[in-house]
Amino acid sequence: MFLLDDLLILPLKGFLNIVEKIRDMAEGELYDEDKVKEEILELQMRYEMGEIGDKEYGEAEAKLIQRLEQIQEYRRNK
């Protein structure tokens, strides 16, 4: 009887395993400090090359720094 139960539950366990892996991948990408740091460097390069102005640079930099702080806070509380 338990073997039959295991066979019936197996697809559900596989599906849950896939969902957990997708969640872990999404969480890893969402909370990737290195990616945000790269975006800050790219923003600085665009500013220095004159592709964006002071206002756009300041707004974008503030958002990225805030995002970086959120990631760091999330990791401390994890």
C-alpha positions as semicolon CSV with decimal commas, in nm:
position;residue;x (nm);y (nm);z (nm)
1;M;0,000;0,000;0,000
2;F;0,280;0,243;0,085
3;L;0,452;0,175;-0,248
4;L;0,135;0,271;-0,430
5;D;0,110;0,590;-0,224
6;D;0,471;0,674;-0,305
7;L;0,408;0,623;-0,677
8;L;0,104;0,849;-0,667
9;I;0,286;1,123;-0,475
10;L;0,606;1,107;-0,682
11;P;0,489;1,350;-0,956
12;L;0,386;1,602;-0,692
13;K;0,724;1,577;-0,519
14;G;0,900;1,629;-0,852
15;F;0,687;1,933;-0,928
16;L;0,754;2,082;-0,585
17;N;1,126;2,024;-0,632
18;I;1,117;2,214;-0,961
19;V;0,921;2,499;-0,803
20;E;1,175;2,524;-0,522
21;K;1,464;2,538;-0,769
22;I;1,292;2,812;-0,969
23;R;1,228;3,007;-0,648
24;D;1,592;2,971;-0,543
25;M;1,715;3,089;-0,883
26;A;1,480;3,389;-0,883
27;E;1,578;3,479;-0,528
28;G;1,947;3,450;-0,616
29;E;1,905;3,684;-0,910
30;L;1,687;3,927;-0,720
31;Y;1,934;3,955;-0,434
32;D;2,256;3,955;-0,636
33;E;2,483;4,226;-0,491
34;D;2,739;4,187;-0,768
35;K;2,481;4,260;-1,037
36;V;2,377;4,584;-0,865
37;K;2,742;4,685;-0,822
38;E;2,798;4,624;-1,194
39;E;2,496;4,840;-1,273
40;I;2,641;5,120;-1,057
41;L;2,974;5,097;-1,243
42;E;2,797;5,098;-1,578
43;L;2,596;5,402;-1,470
44;Q;2,916;5,583;-1,366
45;M;3,076;5,505;-1,702
46;R;2,772;5,636;-1,890
47;Y;2,782;5,954;-1,681
48;E;3,154;6,009;-1,737
49;M;3,110;5,956;-2,111
50;G;2,834;6,218;-2,117
51;E;2,558;5,977;-2,215
52;I;2,343;6,086;-1,921
53;G;2,310;6,409;-1,730
54;D;2,350;6,498;-1,366
55;K;1,984;6,461;-1,277
56;E;1,940;6,122;-1,445
57;Y;2,264;5,998;-1,292
58;G;2,167;6,111;-0,942
59;E;1,823;5,952;-0,958
60;A;1,950;5,623;-1,100
61;E;2,240;5,608;-0,854
62;A;2,008;5,668;-0,559
63;K;1,780;5,384;-0,670
64;L;2,071;5,144;-0,716
65;I;2,224;5,230;-0,380
66;Q;1,886;5,186;-0,214
67;R;1,851;4,847;-0,386
68;L;2,200;4,748;-0,268
69;E;2,110;4,844;0,090
70;Q;1,790;4,639;0,066
71;I;1,987;4,336;-0,050
72;Q;2,236;4,374;0,233
73;E;1,955;4,411;0,486
74;Y;1,782;4,102;0,345
75;R;2,100;3,897;0,375
76;R;2,158;4,011;0,735
77;N;1,805;3,904;0,832
78;K;1,807;3,578;0,639
